[in-house]
Amino acid sequence: MTTFRERLRALPVLPDGLPGWEIADLDALPATPHQLFETWFDETVAAGATGPHAMTLSTSDGHGAVRARTVILKDLTADGWWFAGHSTSPKGRDLATEPRAALTFLWRETGRQVRVTGAVTSHPEVGAADFLARPDASRAAGLVDHQSEVLGDLAEHRKAWADALDRVRADPRLIAPAWTAWCLTPYEVEFWQSGTGTGQTRLRYRPDATMGAPRAAWTKELLWP
């Protein structure tokens, strides 16, 4: 009988035949990490990836407790990477106390990983527009709220959700009062590519503070795997 450790080691991590990533000239790369991220994202979608917009959001409460969860990327702008949720949720409370966070994308189909670390700001007006764009069932879940609080039984949640769905359908403009959007403005973005027979390539973008304007230009540097 195999052990759990042996079963883990027998699993493939990444697909075979990955082309790798040879970088001969850093200056030939996109000027900003936003541009490279969008290119990689489009290539991942073309490769048939499931949920390429899913990302791990890691936050801290400012006292050493760290939490991580999977959320959905809502937008990418010059300001940064956007996501949404309840300001009263654990992630919302963490970000209010410690407004810095990290995002991690893992795209197994292309053998790629992207890590984005930076400062987070809250934008309720953007969150309201995001909430109204959600499907009715998702808006109902948002109206129920109480995220991560102890639940007595599932029937209690099911009834609260059904009641909220009725409210959403009766008022299409109804918005959860605590719903907000957050923007993570990066001070570091790392791109990681694995290749069959070539090993790993790591590239980091950091804002060039010497240019006088934050993030007006980016320094690109290779990292040891």
C-alpha positions as CSV (number, residue, x, y, z in Angstrom):
1,M,0.0,0.0,0.0
2,T,1.5,3.3,-1.0
3,T,1.8,6.2,1.4
4,F,0.2,9.6,0.9
5,R,3.6,11.0,0.2
6,E,4.3,8.4,-2.5
7,R,1.0,9.2,-4.1
8,L,1.8,12.9,-4.1
9,R,5.2,12.3,-5.7
10,A,3.7,10.2,-8.4
11,L,1.5,13.1,-9.7
12,P,2.7,15.2,-12.6
13,V,3.2,18.9,-11.7
14,L,3.2,20.4,-15.1
15,P,2.5,19.1,-18.6
16,D,5.3,17.8,-20.8
17,G,6.6,19.6,-23.8
18,L,6.6,23.1,-22.4
19,P,8.8,25.4,-24.6
20,G,10.4,27.3,-21.8
21,W,11.4,31.0,-22.0
22,E,14.7,32.3,-23.4
23,I,15.3,35.9,-22.7
24,A,18.3,37.4,-24.6
25,D,17.5,41.0,-24.2
26,L,15.5,42.5,-21.3
27,D,15.0,45.7,-23.2
28,A,13.0,43.8,-25.8
29,L,10.4,42.8,-23.2
30,P,7.2,44.9,-22.7
31,A,7.8,48.1,-20.9
32,T,5.4,47.4,-18.1
33,P,4.3,44.2,-16.3
34,H,0.7,45.0,-17.1
35,Q,1.5,44.5,-20.9
36,L,3.3,41.2,-20.3
37,F,0.5,40.0,-18.0
38,E,-2.2,40.7,-20.6
39,T,-0.2,38.8,-23.3
40,W,0.4,35.8,-21.0
41,F,-3.3,35.9,-20.0
42,D,-4.5,35.8,-23.6
43,E,-2.1,33.0,-24.4
44,T,-3.4,31.0,-21.4
45,V,-7.0,31.5,-22.5
46,A,-6.0,30.3,-26.0
47,A,-4.4,27.2,-24.4
48,G,-7.8,26.2,-23.0
49,A,-7.1,27.0,-19.4
50,T,-9.9,26.6,-16.9
51,G,-10.5,29.7,-14.8
52,P,-7.4,31.7,-15.8
53,H,-8.8,34.7,-14.0
54,A,-8.8,32.9,-10.6
55,M,-6.1,34.1,-8.3
56,T,-4.9,33.5,-4.7
57,L,-5.2,36.6,-2.6
58,S,-3.0,36.7,0.5
59,T,-3.6,39.2,3.2
60,S,-2.4,39.9,6.7
61,D,-4.2,41.3,9.8
62,G,-1.1,43.3,10.8
63,H,-0.4,41.1,13.8
64,G,1.2,38.1,12.0
65,A,-1.9,36.2,11.0
66,V,-1.9,35.5,7.3
67,R,-4.9,34.3,5.3
68,A,-5.3,33.2,1.6
69,R,-8.3,32.5,-0.5
70,T,-9.1,32.3,-4.2
71,V,-10.9,35.3,-5.8
72,I,-11.6,36.4,-9.4
73,L,-9.7,39.1,-11.2
74,K,-12.2,41.8,-12.2
75,D,-10.0,44.1,-14.3
76,L,-6.5,45.2,-15.2
77,T,-5.8,48.9,-15.6
78,A,-2.8,51.2,-15.4
79,D,-3.5,51.5,-11.7
80,G,-3.3,47.8,-11.1
81,W,-5.1,44.5,-10.6
82,W,-8.8,44.7,-9.4
83,F,-10.9,42.3,-7.3
84,A,-14.1,42.8,-5.3
85,G,-15.9,41.6,-2.2
86,H,-17.4,42.6,1.2
87,S,-15.5,45.3,3.1
88,T,-16.8,43.5,6.2
89,S,-15.3,40.1,5.2
90,P,-12.0,38.8,6.7
91,K,-10.2,40.0,3.6
92,G,-11.9,43.4,3.9
93,R,-10.9,43.7,7.6
94,D,-7.4,42.6,6.8
95,L,-7.0,45.1,4.0
96,A,-8.4,47.9,6.2
97,T,-5.8,47.2,8.8
98,E,-2.9,46.2,6.6
99,P,-3.5,47.6,3.0
100,R,-0.9,45.5,1.4
101,A,-1.4,42.1,-0.3
102,A,-0.2,39.6,-2.8
103,L,-1.9,37.9,-5.8
104,T,-0.8,34.6,-7.2
105,F,-1.8,33.2,-10.6
106,L,-1.0,29.6,-11.5
107,W,-1.6,28.6,-15.1
108,R,-0.7,24.9,-15.3
109,E,-1.5,24.6,-19.0
110,T,1.2,27.0,-20.0
111,G,3.6,26.2,-17.2
112,R,3.4,29.7,-15.9
113,Q,3.0,31.6,-12.6
114,V,2.6,35.3,-11.9
115,R,3.0,36.9,-8.5
116,V,1.8,40.5,-7.9
117,T,2.6,42.3,-4.6
118,G,1.6,45.8,-3.7
119,A,-0.5,48.3,-2.0
120,V,-4.3,48.0,-2.0
121,T,-6.9,50.8,-2.1
122,S,-10.7,50.5,-1.8
123,H,-13.1,51.9,-4.4
124,P,-16.8,51.5,-3.3
125,E,-18.1,53.3,-6.5
126,V,-16.4,50.7,-8.7
127,G,-17.6,48.0,-6.4
128,A,-21.2,49.1,-6.9
129,A,-20.9,48.8,-10.7
130,D,-19.3,45.4,-10.2
131,F,-22.1,44.2,-8.0
132,L,-24.8,45.3,-10.5
133,A,-23.0,43.4,-13.3
134,R,-23.2,40.1,-11.4
135,P,-25.8,37.4,-12.1
136,D,-28.9,37.5,-9.9
137,A,-27.8,34.4,-7.9
138,S,-24.4,35.9,-7.2
139,R,-25.9,39.2,-6.2
140,A,-28.2,37.4,-3.8
141,A,-25.2,35.7,-2.2
142,G,-23.6,39.1,-1.8
143,L,-26.7,40.5,-0.1
144,V,-26.8,37.6,2.4
145,D,-23.3,38.7,3.7
146,H,-22.2,37.2,7.1
147,Q,-19.2,35.9,5.2
148,S,-17.1,33.5,7.4
149,E,-19.4,33.8,10.4
150,V,-20.5,30.6,12.2
151,L,-23.6,29.1,10.5
152,G,-26.1,27.1,12.6
153,D,-27.3,24.9,9.8
154,L,-27.5,24.9,6.0
155,A,-31.2,25.5,5.9
156,E,-30.7,28.9,7.5
157,H,-28.4,29.9,4.7
158,R,-30.6,28.5,2.0
159,K,-33.6,30.5,3.3
160,A,-31.5,33.7,3.6
161,W,-30.3,33.2,0.0
162,A,-33.8,32.6,-1.4
163,D,-35.1,35.7,0.3
164,A,-32.2,37.7,-1.0
165,L,-32.9,36.4,-4.5
166,D,-36.5,37.6,-4.3
167,R,-35.2,41.0,-3.3
168,V,-32.7,41.2,-6.2
169,R,-35.4,40.2,-8.7
170,A,-37.8,42.8,-7.3
171,D,-35.2,45.6,-7.3
172,P,-32.5,45.2,-10.1
173,R,-30.6,48.2,-8.7
174,L,-30.2,46.7,-5.2
175,I,-26.6,46.8,-4.0
176,A,-25.0,45.2,-1.0
177,P,-24.0,48.2,1.2
178,A,-20.6,46.7,2.2
179,W,-19.6,45.7,-1.3
180,T,-16.4,47.3,-2.6
181,A,-13.7,46.9,-5.3
182,W,-10.1,46.9,-4.4
183,C,-7.1,47.8,-6.6
184,L,-3.7,46.3,-6.0
185,T,-1.1,48.7,-7.3
186,P,2.1,46.7,-7.6
187,Y,5.5,47.4,-6.3
188,E,6.7,44.0,-7.6
189,V,5.5,41.7,-10.3
190,E,7.2,38.4,-11.0
191,F,6.7,36.1,-14.1
192,W,7.7,32.5,-13.8
193,Q,8.0,30.1,-16.7
194,S,8.9,26.4,-16.7
195,G,10.2,24.6,-19.7
196,T,10.8,20.9,-20.5
197,G,14.5,20.4,-20.6
198,T,15.3,24.1,-20.1
199,G,14.4,24.6,-16.4
200,Q,12.7,27.7,-15.0
201,T,13.0,31.3,-16.0
202,R,12.0,34.0,-13.5
203,L,11.6,37.7,-14.4
204,R,10.8,40.5,-12.0
205,Y,9.5,44.0,-12.7
206,R,10.1,46.7,-10.1
207,P,9.0,50.4,-10.4
208,D,12.0,52.6,-11.1
209,A,11.9,55.2,-8.3
210,T,14.8,57.0,-9.9
211,M,12.6,58.3,-12.7
212,G,10.9,60.7,-10.3
213,A,7.3,59.5,-10.9
214,P,6.2,56.2,-9.2
215,R,5.8,53.4,-11.8
216,A,6.6,55.8,-14.7
217,A,9.2,53.2,-15.7
218,W,10.0,49.7,-14.6
219,T,13.3,47.9,-13.9
220,K,13.4,44.4,-15.3
221,E,15.7,41.8,-13.8
222,L,16.2,38.0,-14.0
223,L,16.1,36.0,-10.8
224,W,17.8,32.7,-10.0
225,P,15.2,29.9,-10.0
